[in-house]
Every structure is written in C-alpha cells, then in structure tokens.
Amino acid sequence: MSLTFLLLAIAALCALSFYFGRQRAIALSGGRYSNLHSLPAHYGTYTAMWCGLPAILLLLVWHMFQGTIIQGMIISDLPPEILNDSGKLSLALNSIFLLAADNGEHLSVSPEVIDAGKRLASLQIIANVALVVVMISVALVGLAFSYRKISRDMRARNNVERISRYVMIACSGIAILSTVGIVFSLLFEALHFFTKINPLDFLFGLEWSPQTAIRADQVASEGAFGAIPLFVGTLLITLIAMCVAVPVGLFSAIYMGEYASPKFRAFAKPALEILAGVPTVVYGFFAALTVAPFLRDNGAVLGLDVSSESALAAGLVMGVMIIPFVSSLSDDVMSQVPQSLRDGSYGLGATKSETIRNVIFPAALPGIVGAVLLAVSRAIGETMIVVMAAGLAANMTVNPLQAVTTVTVQIVTLLVGDQEFDSAKTLSAFALGLALFLITLGLNVFALKFVQKYREKYD
C-alpha cells in the first residue's frame, strides 16, 4: 500500500470530518451562530484534527518500527550457522529482501533463505493491510469522539488553537532533533577519525593525500590528511565568487529598487531570479566548456600560465550563480526601509544617490549583510561547479589561475563507490563535514549578532 494512497485516504476522512462537525454545529445553533461559542468552521476543524492527527501519528510510528520488527522476526528463524556469522547474515538479509521484492530469481541461495524471503513478503503484505485497517479505525474513533463532544458551549476555537500550538511545537521539536541528529552523526564518526589521525595534523597539515592501504599486504600510501589545502581552495573560490556576486547583485538591487521604472522592475527581477533556478550541473558545463577554455586561451595571449581547470573559472561561474541570492534579498530589504526616511532626506535637499548612500543603505545594512553571508554559505557548499571547473587536485596555492579543490568536492570523492567505513580515508569525509558545518554555523551566528547589534538603530 503506497504512502500516497494512505495520505489521500486520511485527507478524505478529514474533509468528511470537517463537514460533519460543521453541520452538527449549525444544527445545534438553530440557524443563529450567536448561540455557539465559536464559528461552525472551528467545530469542523476540531473534528478534522481529531480524525487526522492521531492517524498521521500512528503512520509515522508504524513506519519507524515496522522494518525493525519484521526484520527481527525474519532473523529469529534463520539457522545458527548464519546467525553466528555477521558476513553471512548480511548477505542472507540482502538476498531475503531481494527475494521479497521479486528481484532475486537469479540468486543461488539455501532453502532457508528462500523461505525467509517468502515469509518476509507475506509479513509485509500483512503489515500493510493491518496499517490501513488500524489507521482507518483510529481516524473513525477520533471522528466519533470529537463529534460527540460538540455542543453549543464547547470552546472549539480555543481547542483548535491549543491543538495547533502543540502541532507547531512538535514540528519545531522535529526540526531541532533533526539538527541534533545531523551534528551527532558527524561528531561520532569524526571522533572515530581523530582516534586514527591527530587532530592537529588534520587542522594544520599542509598536504592532503587520503589514499591508504586497505589490507596489510597491500602496497599503498599511508595517507596525508592535512586539510589546509582544502580550506584554502574553498576560501579562494568563495572569495572570487563573492567578488562577482556582491557588487553585481548589490548594484542591481539598488537600481531595481531605486532607479528602475515599475515596468522594468517587473521584468528584470524575475529574469534575474531565473539564475537561481538553473541546475548547478548546467553551470558546471558552462564553466568547463566555455569559461575555462576562454581564460586559458586569453591567458596564453597575455603570457599567463592558466590551467585548464582553475579556481578563477569556478569562482566566476559560481559568482554568477549566487547573484540572485544577493540581489533579490537586498532588494527586498531595501524596499522595507520606510518611505518617511526617503522623504526626510529629500526634504533636507539630498539627492537620490546621497539618500541611497547615507540613509537607505545604512538602514538596510543588517539585511544586506545577512544576504551576503547566505550567499557565502551557498558558495562554500557548492560542489558540481568546482568538480567540473576547478578539478580535484588539493594544491596548496592562492593563485586563482591554478587548479584547486574544496571541502565539499573531497567529501563527495571520498564517499563515492564501495567504501570501508572503518578506514581513515572514509572517516575523513565526516571530519571535513564537521569542519564545514562549524564554518557555516559560525557565519550564521555572526550574521545574527550583526543584525541584532545594528537593527535597533533604525527601528
């Protein structure tokens, strides 16, 4: 049973509950809504909430534990020679799930595994049917309970607002718990990495070469995990991108907000924001096939040694990509500056440019800083453009004409393909992710502090 069908069924039951609750309230009012404590729509919403929310909560809990419970039931019936060998158990589980999904006809497995696959398929069918029955039953019980509680004196509006507050608190808690889960998932693996590699070597090392020997009898490098070249490459490309995005985005925002006619603004702003919707792989192709060759050829004419994959090519294209982040947000912030500040400046004899420079820009500065830091975070996290235009070489250089790499590119490179999650090479991706998380968190905290410090001057 698909999740979409279940959600549509819940939505249909909620709609019926709303109708029944509203009609019961209208019937109790005797045709005069003043006889009711709340509007009929509040009674309908109250009934719909009691019908839909318990069913959705049940659906979430069911999907969280269904797989674990069924897998435990399947594992308990496997023979001891499979249970006592983790490798055989993992292989058997993969075969069982393939057989249950009708994708394991080509597998040569034991009869016990085949029987387990058939049992898994039957258990999944039973679980899906049981979920539908239980969900509909819970929804109907909620409908009956809330329908019986409706009366003239019932404070439906207060109940709806209280339930809505609880729902919003739960959603906020989920968002916070998700953030905490992300942090701890990075932290635990990063700490595992730091048991193998000295944190000082990672943070201050000048050479990045994560290739290590997987087996004791294999000839390979012991690996070098100095992340400074990655941090330098990330900052170099981000700096180039911001040198493009901040002036162009900010000046375009000033023009569209203060100088352009309404007709031009209505056309130019959506056209500029289209840049934000272009897939990054398209920007990567543009950087690799157009910008990089252009820089290399013209650099040769000027006697410069420009690499085919350079930080300059990636930074320029990335800057074009994040122009809408700066321009659109800055324009929105400057448009919120009260018109009375403009009128007061004009009344004192200031010109438009002086008003923008001395009144509008200072008043909108906190929001503009927030927009710029958001664009910086977007540039730091970009991967595809760097892969296609700047390369994978972890060169320790600040020359924008040379090939460099970034933290995000190395994370992708380290986790592509079959990896052993007990080696320093793979675990280094989590250390890089933790470092990137701390950098972006620091930028966001700085932006919040800046806005809080200077916003009071213009409120």
Legacy VTK file of the C-alpha trace (Angstrom):
# vtk DataFile Version 3.0
C-alpha trace
ASCII
DATASET POLYDATA
POINTS 459 float
0.000 0.000 0.000
1.561 3.264 -1.115
2.105 6.154 1.245
0.336 8.486 -1.180
-2.840 6.395 -1.005
-2.768 6.422 2.792
-2.306 10.190 2.931
-5.115 10.737 0.423
-7.374 8.474 2.465
-6.591 10.449 5.624
-7.213 13.719 3.774
-10.596 12.437 2.546
-11.600 11.369 6.060
-10.504 14.761 7.416
-12.655 16.513 4.820
-15.671 14.383 5.784
-14.978 15.039 9.462
-14.865 18.779 8.843
-18.198 18.617 7.026
-19.900 16.523 9.719
-18.556 18.666 12.553
-19.592 21.874 10.882
-23.075 20.575 10.067
-23.587 19.394 13.648
-22.592 22.843 14.940
-25.012 24.506 12.508
-27.783 22.157 13.607
-27.124 22.921 17.288
-27.140 26.674 16.615
-30.721 26.601 15.388
-29.815 28.883 12.498
-28.186 31.546 14.727
-24.413 31.358 15.002
-24.546 33.628 18.045
-25.853 30.656 20.022
-22.469 28.978 19.549
-19.262 29.813 21.374
-17.246 29.569 18.128
-17.867 29.689 14.416
-19.092 26.456 12.748
-15.789 26.190 10.868
-13.967 25.878 14.194
-16.100 22.892 15.147
-15.394 21.321 11.773
-11.668 21.957 12.142
-11.730 20.469 15.637
-13.344 17.293 14.323
-10.928 17.077 11.363
-7.938 17.422 13.695
-9.117 14.619 15.952
-9.645 12.470 12.863
-6.375 13.181 11.033
-3.689 13.859 13.621
-3.883 10.530 15.516
-3.877 8.645 12.201
-0.816 10.547 10.939
0.986 9.985 14.251
0.214 6.275 14.003
1.529 6.233 10.419
4.819 7.821 11.472
5.335 5.460 14.425
4.352 2.450 12.319
6.876 3.246 9.590
9.597 3.880 12.183
9.309 0.441 13.763
7.757 -1.793 11.107
11.012 -2.633 9.325
12.904 -3.364 12.534
10.185 -5.614 13.929
9.744 -7.591 10.703
13.499 -7.966 10.243
13.808 -9.258 13.798
11.086 -11.832 13.134
12.886 -12.976 9.973
16.314 -13.172 11.618
14.992 -15.266 14.502
14.075 -18.088 12.101
17.443 -18.299 10.336
19.745 -21.232 11.124
22.540 -20.749 13.713
25.374 -21.024 11.161
24.055 -17.848 9.514
23.206 -16.007 12.730
26.666 -16.544 14.191
28.477 -15.106 11.151
27.938 -11.382 10.571
29.097 -11.609 6.954
26.754 -14.486 6.134
23.909 -12.734 7.979
24.359 -9.528 5.980
24.476 -11.476 2.705
21.417 -13.519 3.694
19.423 -10.394 4.576
20.247 -8.810 1.231
19.100 -11.974 -0.549
15.929 -12.138 1.555
14.935 -8.583 0.720
15.630 -9.175 -2.972
13.502 -12.304 -2.928
10.684 -10.477 -1.147
10.767 -7.780 -3.850
10.712 -10.418 -6.657
14.197 -9.360 -7.737
16.102 -12.432 -6.590
15.259 -15.055 -9.210
18.912 -15.185 -10.265
20.199 -15.852 -6.744
21.607 -19.213 -5.686
20.708 -19.384 -2.000
19.757 -22.007 0.542
16.149 -23.168 1.039
16.072 -21.421 4.437
16.804 -18.071 2.782
14.158 -18.691 0.110
11.587 -19.498 2.791
12.611 -16.387 4.719
12.138 -14.275 1.583
8.631 -15.662 1.060
7.809 -15.089 4.724
9.117 -11.523 4.519
6.881 -10.802 1.523
3.835 -12.206 3.343
4.657 -10.265 6.515
4.971 -7.043 4.548
1.560 -7.612 2.962
0.007 -8.367 6.349
1.666 -5.281 7.875
0.381 -3.021 5.086
-3.168 -4.336 5.370
-3.045 -4.040 9.153
-1.776 -0.469 8.846
-4.707 0.520 6.637
-7.241 -1.106 8.939
-5.752 0.351 12.106
-5.355 3.820 10.600
-8.941 3.963 9.378
-10.144 2.635 12.730
-8.163 5.280 14.633
-9.446 8.009 12.321
-13.066 6.871 12.766
-12.653 6.666 16.549
-11.275 10.199 16.567
-14.181 11.353 14.417
-16.753 9.727 16.698
-15.092 11.078 19.847
-14.878 14.665 18.592
-18.362 14.537 17.039
-19.936 13.522 20.343
-18.149 16.317 22.208
-19.610 19.085 20.024
-22.071 21.256 21.910
-23.199 24.859 21.966
-20.940 25.778 24.880
-17.896 23.886 23.626
-14.909 26.211 23.161
-13.996 24.885 19.722
-11.827 27.831 18.747
-9.748 27.554 21.926
-9.322 23.811 21.408
-8.283 24.282 17.781
-5.715 26.923 18.743
-4.355 24.728 21.533
-4.011 21.707 19.244
-2.391 23.902 16.578
0.106 25.164 19.144
1.006 21.617 20.124
1.433 20.666 16.468
3.744 23.615 15.857
5.745 22.773 18.981
6.092 19.196 17.736
7.243 20.380 14.297
9.781 22.697 15.917
10.994 19.828 18.059
11.409 17.625 14.998
13.474 20.342 13.297
15.671 20.713 16.383
16.075 16.965 16.803
16.983 16.631 13.118
19.709 19.229 13.550
20.973 17.482 16.678
20.947 14.145 14.843
22.974 15.595 11.970
25.509 17.057 14.383
25.945 13.862 16.363
26.132 11.683 13.249
29.038 13.838 12.086
30.568 14.140 15.524
30.732 10.427 16.341
32.350 9.490 13.033
34.698 12.477 13.204
35.816 11.431 16.692
36.421 7.951 15.323
38.599 9.541 12.635
40.546 11.553 15.207
41.417 8.368 17.067
43.356 7.372 13.952
44.676 10.791 12.892
45.979 13.546 15.148
43.525 16.493 15.092
46.415 18.940 14.856
47.733 17.148 11.764
44.268 17.390 10.235
43.638 21.050 11.053
47.122 22.379 10.338
48.627 19.879 7.908
49.734 21.213 4.532
49.333 18.048 2.460
46.123 16.232 1.540
46.508 12.716 0.125
43.914 10.427 1.766
44.777 7.273 -0.171
45.656 4.500 2.294
46.289 0.778 2.164
43.140 -1.225 2.870
44.861 -4.560 3.638
48.087 -5.264 5.451
49.589 -6.991 2.399
48.696 -4.151 0.055
51.256 -1.600 -1.108
49.877 1.913 -0.821
50.467 5.234 0.811
49.855 5.731 4.494
47.865 8.839 3.661
48.257 12.516 4.493
45.246 14.264 5.981
46.268 17.898 6.238
43.108 19.869 5.423
44.701 23.305 4.977
44.865 22.958 1.126
41.143 22.194 1.091
40.306 25.150 3.310
42.471 27.448 1.206
40.879 26.226 -2.023
37.395 26.652 -0.570
38.112 30.184 0.620
39.823 31.136 -2.659
36.898 30.061 -4.834
34.401 31.602 -2.414
36.306 34.893 -2.433
36.322 35.027 -6.236
32.621 34.199 -6.325
31.767 36.919 -3.827
33.855 39.462 -5.751
31.474 38.824 -8.634
28.187 38.320 -6.798
28.292 41.105 -4.198
28.940 44.134 -6.456
26.725 42.930 -9.299
23.945 41.748 -7.019
24.024 44.800 -4.777
24.153 47.342 -7.600
21.389 45.573 -9.484
19.267 45.617 -6.315
19.885 49.344 -5.872
18.994 50.052 -9.487
15.844 47.947 -9.493
14.687 49.307 -6.143
15.505 52.995 -6.532
16.038 53.895 -10.194
14.181 51.434 -12.440
10.632 52.006 -13.583
7.929 49.628 -12.294
7.636 48.005 -15.734
11.355 47.311 -15.981
11.477 46.056 -12.393
8.562 43.695 -13.016
10.524 42.176 -15.910
14.114 42.374 -14.660
13.719 40.935 -11.160
12.082 37.630 -12.236
14.563 37.353 -15.105
17.460 37.761 -12.685
15.985 35.259 -10.249
15.866 32.646 -13.008
19.612 32.270 -12.464
18.876 30.712 -9.074
16.757 28.024 -10.716
19.375 26.835 -13.198
20.789 23.431 -12.136
24.339 23.622 -10.887
25.432 20.940 -13.353
24.496 23.344 -16.165
26.718 25.981 -14.604
29.408 23.320 -14.365
29.162 22.565 -18.081
29.269 26.287 -18.856
32.371 26.718 -16.690
34.177 23.673 -18.101
33.317 24.147 -21.789
33.190 27.928 -22.154
34.720 29.922 -19.306
37.773 27.738 -18.604
38.909 27.500 -22.280
38.291 31.245 -22.680
40.506 32.054 -19.689
43.202 29.595 -20.810
43.360 30.933 -24.376
43.331 34.593 -23.413
45.802 33.960 -20.620
48.204 32.418 -23.132
47.897 35.550 -25.276
48.891 37.633 -22.243
51.715 35.278 -21.345
49.958 33.815 -18.304
50.012 30.140 -17.449
46.313 29.417 -16.867
45.411 25.865 -16.023
42.600 24.123 -17.895
40.918 23.704 -14.511
41.311 26.826 -12.408
39.873 28.439 -9.334
39.155 31.552 -11.381
36.830 29.730 -13.797
34.927 28.041 -10.982
34.719 31.225 -8.922
33.455 33.389 -11.778
30.660 30.995 -12.711
29.784 30.406 -9.072
29.559 34.158 -8.600
27.067 34.392 -11.458
25.053 31.582 -9.881
24.690 33.318 -6.492
23.937 36.805 -7.847
20.180 36.276 -7.249
20.815 35.491 -3.575
22.389 38.899 -3.077
20.242 40.956 -5.445
16.817 39.586 -4.548
17.325 39.601 -0.786
18.997 43.012 -0.802
16.203 44.432 -2.924
13.599 43.061 -0.533
15.437 44.529 2.456
15.857 47.974 0.901
12.217 48.061 -0.174
11.256 47.621 3.505
13.015 50.854 4.501
10.211 53.305 5.432
9.360 55.866 2.806
9.436 58.523 5.521
13.238 58.186 5.724
13.500 58.859 1.987
11.119 61.807 2.171
13.029 63.287 5.098
16.307 63.013 3.205
14.840 64.599 0.080
13.296 67.332 2.214
16.757 68.223 3.533
17.998 68.655 -0.023
19.813 65.355 -0.511
19.994 63.849 -3.978
18.848 60.324 -4.757
22.376 58.940 -4.721
23.107 60.657 -1.387
19.861 59.282 0.034
20.798 55.765 -1.045
24.335 56.069 0.305
23.577 57.797 3.603
20.038 56.692 4.501
18.746 53.621 2.681
21.940 51.590 2.629
22.746 52.086 6.365
19.131 51.307 7.303
19.172 48.106 5.244
22.725 47.119 6.160
21.814 44.275 8.579
19.633 42.606 5.965
22.247 43.105 3.260
24.901 41.509 5.467
22.554 38.583 6.050
22.056 38.204 2.291
25.804 38.285 1.643
26.526 35.683 4.326
23.762 33.479 2.953
25.446 33.723 -0.441
28.797 32.876 1.169
27.296 29.762 2.750
25.868 28.794 -0.628
29.242 29.244 -2.290
31.074 27.233 0.372
28.675 24.331 -0.072
28.791 24.197 -3.872
30.232 21.021 -5.375
29.338 20.424 -9.013
30.855 23.604 -10.446
34.126 23.004 -8.599
34.319 19.385 -9.748
33.872 20.333 -13.394
35.833 23.591 -13.497
38.444 23.558 -10.703
39.382 19.887 -10.556
40.238 17.503 -7.741
43.853 18.438 -7.085
44.466 19.570 -3.499
47.072 22.181 -4.359
48.310 24.496 -1.632
48.109 27.736 -3.608
46.357 31.084 -3.623
46.958 31.551 -7.351
43.472 31.712 -8.961
44.942 30.531 -12.273
45.828 27.106 -10.839
43.679 24.075 -10.139
42.382 23.700 -6.576
39.710 21.721 -4.808
37.242 22.344 -1.977
35.984 20.594 1.115
32.678 19.535 -0.439
34.351 18.068 -3.515
36.639 15.938 -1.379
33.685 14.722 0.710
31.953 13.526 -2.439
35.151 11.952 -3.764
35.808 10.076 -0.537
32.292 8.628 -0.316
31.808 7.596 -3.954
31.738 3.859 -4.642
32.239 0.959 -2.250
33.937 2.221 0.856
35.150 0.673 4.085
33.710 2.790 6.894
36.482 1.847 9.265
39.367 3.369 7.361
40.823 6.819 7.915
40.227 7.672 4.274
36.456 7.272 4.505
36.151 8.681 8.014
37.988 11.821 6.944
34.870 12.801 4.993
32.979 13.134 8.281
35.770 15.241 9.776
35.580 17.535 6.748
31.804 17.654 7.063
32.071 18.619 10.717
34.566 21.364 9.885
32.304 22.675 7.124
29.327 22.606 9.486
31.224 24.618 12.099
32.312 27.169 9.493
28.787 27.757 8.193
27.440 27.801 11.754
29.974 30.480 12.636
28.896 32.560 9.643
25.250 32.291 10.621
25.970 33.228 14.236
27.996 36.219 13.061
25.129 37.309 10.803
22.615 37.052 13.655
24.832 39.027 16.011
25.437 41.691 13.388
21.751 42.081 12.655
20.849 42.235 16.341
23.519 44.837 17.018
22.669 47.291 14.249
18.946 46.785 13.641
17.976 48.733 16.771
19.418 51.922 15.310
16.806 52.041 12.578
13.691 50.528 14.213
LINES 1 460
459 0 1 2 3 4 5 6 7 8 9 10 11 12 13 14 15 16 17 18 19 20 21 22 23 24 25 26 27 28 29 30 31 32 33 34 35 36 37 38 39 40 41 42 43 44 45 46 47 48 49 50 51 52 53 54 55 56 57 58 59 60 61 62 63 64 65 66 67 68 69 70 71 72 73 74 75 76 77 78 79 80 81 82 83 84 85 86 87 88 89 90 91 92 93 94 95 96 97 98 99 100 101 102 103 104 105 106 107 108 109 110 111 112 113 114 115 116 117 118 119 120 121 122 123 124 125 126 127 128 129 130 131 132 133 134 135 136 137 138 139 140 141 142 143 144 145 146 147 148 149 150 151 152 153 154 155 156 157 158 159 160 161 162 163 164 165 166 167 168 169 170 171 172 173 174 175 176 177 178 179 180 181 182 183 184 185 186 187 188 189 190 191 192 193 194 195 196 197 198 199 200 201 202 203 204 205 206 207 208 209 210 211 212 213 214 215 216 217 218 219 220 221 222 223 224 225 226 227 228 229 230 231 232 233 234 235 236 237 238 239 240 241 242 243 244 245 246 247 248 249 250 251 252 253 254 255 256 257 258 259 260 261 262 263 264 265 266 267 268 269 270 271 272 273 274 275 276 277 278 279 280 281 282 283 284 285 286 287 288 289 290 291 292 293 294 295 296 297 298 299 300 301 302 303 304 305 306 307 308 309 310 311 312 313 314 315 316 317 318 319 320 321 322 323 324 325 326 327 328 329 330 331 332 333 334 335 336 337 338 339 340 341 342 343 344 345 346 347 348 349 350 351 352 353 354 355 356 357 358 359 360 361 362 363 364 365 366 367 368 369 370 371 372 373 374 375 376 377 378 379 380 381 382 383 384 385 386 387 388 389 390 391 392 393 394 395 396 397 398 399 400 401 402 403 404 405 406 407 408 409 410 411 412 413 414 415 416 417 418 419 420 421 422 423 424 425 426 427 428 429 430 431 432 433 434 435 436 437 438 439 440 441 442 443 444 445 446 447 448 449 450 451 452 453 454 455 456 457 458
